[in-house]
């Protein structure tokens, strides 16, 4: 039986890989991102399985609209993948702009709360699940990444909170690893001056040596997790490792 999922940040990278995997398994998806064209392309290729919403995912009304779209089009909601996020204002704490930290939390954390809150009534009915895209930086530290790291650490806590409060809904945060995405490009080309030399070397070498993961690698694992959640891992922060989540 086909299931229905909302996937945010689905215009490229990991989010697109997740959506395409779910579609390939004959499931339905409501896909969201700021950019309309990639969403419409996927919808046009799969008109019976896909609904597309372009807009500012930081607006709580968009979260409700996504859930309503899933239920109106497909009758239910079985899972939510919160994959969207942003990284800007890269700077040391001593030099940071606090307003930029607030914006980072709005995008990376509070919008995740909004999507979660909008989805919970439907997910309770289907005993569904939520997967949040996190980062290794959420449990460690990189110079000048404070806002990004802290906002993603809060997302890890959100998964724990849902596991604590919602007996019928499973929630996980997952570190996908170092993936060949737009964020990696921005680290090399935009944020390098603010970062520690050792971190710049790490990411440059991974790119030059072609050891960055492709989005499909963690994306397919995350799709499998939302399709068939291991409830013994409920609330945990997981990491992608060799084709599985641990």
N, C-alpha and C positions, 0 to 999 in steps of 0.2 A: 504494500500500500504506500502510495506517495506521501511524503511528509512535506512540511512547509517551513521555510527558514527565512529570517531577515538577516542580511549580510551587509554591514556597513563598510565603507572604504573599498568598494568592489569594482572600481574603475580600472585598477591595475594591481600589479604585485600580488601579495598574498591573498588579499580579498578577492581579486578576480580568480585566482587559482582555486580558492575555496568554492566560489559560486559555480565555476565551470565543472568542478568535480561533482557537486551536488546535482547539477543538471544532468551530467552524464549518467548518473544513477537513477534518473527518472523522477527526481524530486523537484519541488517548486521553490522558487526563491523570489524575495523582494530585495532588490539590490539598490544601494544608496551610495552616493558620492557627490562631490561638488560638480564634477565634470559630467555634462549630459551626454556627450557623443559616445563615449565607450559604453555607457549603460544602455543607450538606445541600440547600439550595434548588437549587444548580447541579447537584448529583448527581441530585436527583429529576427535574429537567428533561431530563437526559441520562444515564439509568441505564446504558446500554450502554458509554458512553465515559468515565465519570467514577467515580473512587474518591476518597473524602474522608476526611481524617484531621485531627482537631482535637486540639491539645495544645501543650505548651511546646516550641517549636522549638529551644530552647536545650539540650534534652536529646539526647545523641547517640543514644540508643535510638530516638528518633522518626525520625531520618535513616535508620537501617537499616530500620525498619518501613515507611517510605515506599518505599524501593527494593524491598523484598520484596513489597509490595503491587502495585507496577507489574509485576513479573515474574510473580507468581502470577496476576494478573488478565489480563494482556495478553501475557505471554511474553517481553518484552524491555524495555529502556530505551534510548531514543535521545537523550534530552537532559535536562538539569537546569537549571532557572531558580531561582537563589537571589535572591529578591526581598524577603524579610522583613528587618526592621531596626527600630531604635529610636533615638530622640533624647531624652535627658533629662540632668540634671546640667549644664545649660547655665550655664557660669561661666568666668571668667578662670582661667588656670593658677594664678595666685597665690592664688586663693580656692577652688580646686576640691577636691572630695572624691575622693581617689584610688580608694577602693572603687567609686565610681560609674564612674570610668574603666574599672576592671576589668570591671564589669558590662556596660558598653557594648561592650567588646571581646569579651566572652563572647557577646553577642547578635549583633553585627554581623560579627565576624570568626571567632571559634572555632567558632560553629555553622556558618558557611559551610565551614570546613575539614571539619567532621564530615559534612556532606551530601556534600561532594566526595569524601571518602574512601569513604563508603558506596556512592557511585554509580560510582566508577571501574572496578571489575571488570566491571560490566555495560556501561558506555560503551565500554570497550576492545573488546568483542565487536561492537558495532554501529558502531564508529568515530564515536561520538556527540560531543556538544558541551555546553558549560556556558556560561551567561550569568549574570553577576553584576550586580545593580543597584548602581551606584556613585553618585557625586555630584560636581558641580563643585567642592565644597569639599574634595575629596580631593586636588586639585592646587593649591589656594589656601588662603586663610584668612579666616575670619569671626571677629570678636571673640566669645569665649565658646563657640565651637563645637569647641574642641580635641579633646575625646574623640570626637565624632562624625566629624570630619574625619580624624583619625588612624586610626580603625578602618576607615573606608572606603578610605583610602590603602593600608592593609594588604590589603584585598580586591583592589585593583588589582594588588598584588604577587603575590597568590595566582593570579590569572589568568596572569600571566607565568610563574610557577613551574610551573603545569600545562603550559603550552606548551613549557617547557624539558624537562620530565621525561616527558611522555606523548605519544609520537609519533602515537598513533592517536586522541587526543582533542583537540578544539579548545576553547579557552577565551577568553572575552572579558569585560571589564568595560565597562559603558556608563553614561554620564551621561544620564539622561532629560530633563534640563532642569527648569525651574521649573513644576511640575505642580500642578493643583488637587487636593490631597490633604489628609488629616488632618494631616500634618506641617506644611503651609503654614498651616493654621488655628492650630496650636499655636505657630508662630512669631509670629503676629500677636497671639494672645490670652494666651499663657502665658510665652513666653521673651523678649518684647520688652524688658523692663526690664534684662536683662543684656546685650543686644546694642547695637552701635553705632547711633547715630541714622541714619546714612546707609543702613545695612542695613535698619533698620525701614522707612524711607521706600521703599526699593526694593521690598520685598515688599508693603507696603500699596498702593502705586501700581499694582503689577501686578494685585493683586486688584480694586481699585476700577475700573481700566480694562479689566478682563476680558481681560487678555492672558496669564493663566496657561494653560498647555497643559492639554488634557483628557487623562485617563489613556490613552484609546484611541490618542492620537497616538504617543507613544513606545512604548506597549504593543504596538501592531501591528507596529512596526518591530522590536522585540525578539523578538516571536514569529516574524517572518520570518527573523531572524538565527539563531534556534535551529533552525528548520526547514531552512534552506539556508545553513549557515555558510560565510562567505568565509574559507577557510583561509589566504589570503594576509595576513589581519589577525590571525592567531592570536596570542594573548597581549596584544593591544593594549587600551589604554583608549580607548574610542570615545565619541562624543557624538551625541545626537539632533540633527539639523538638517534642517528642511524635508522631513520625511517619509522620512529615510534615516539610516543610522548612518555616521559618518565619523570 
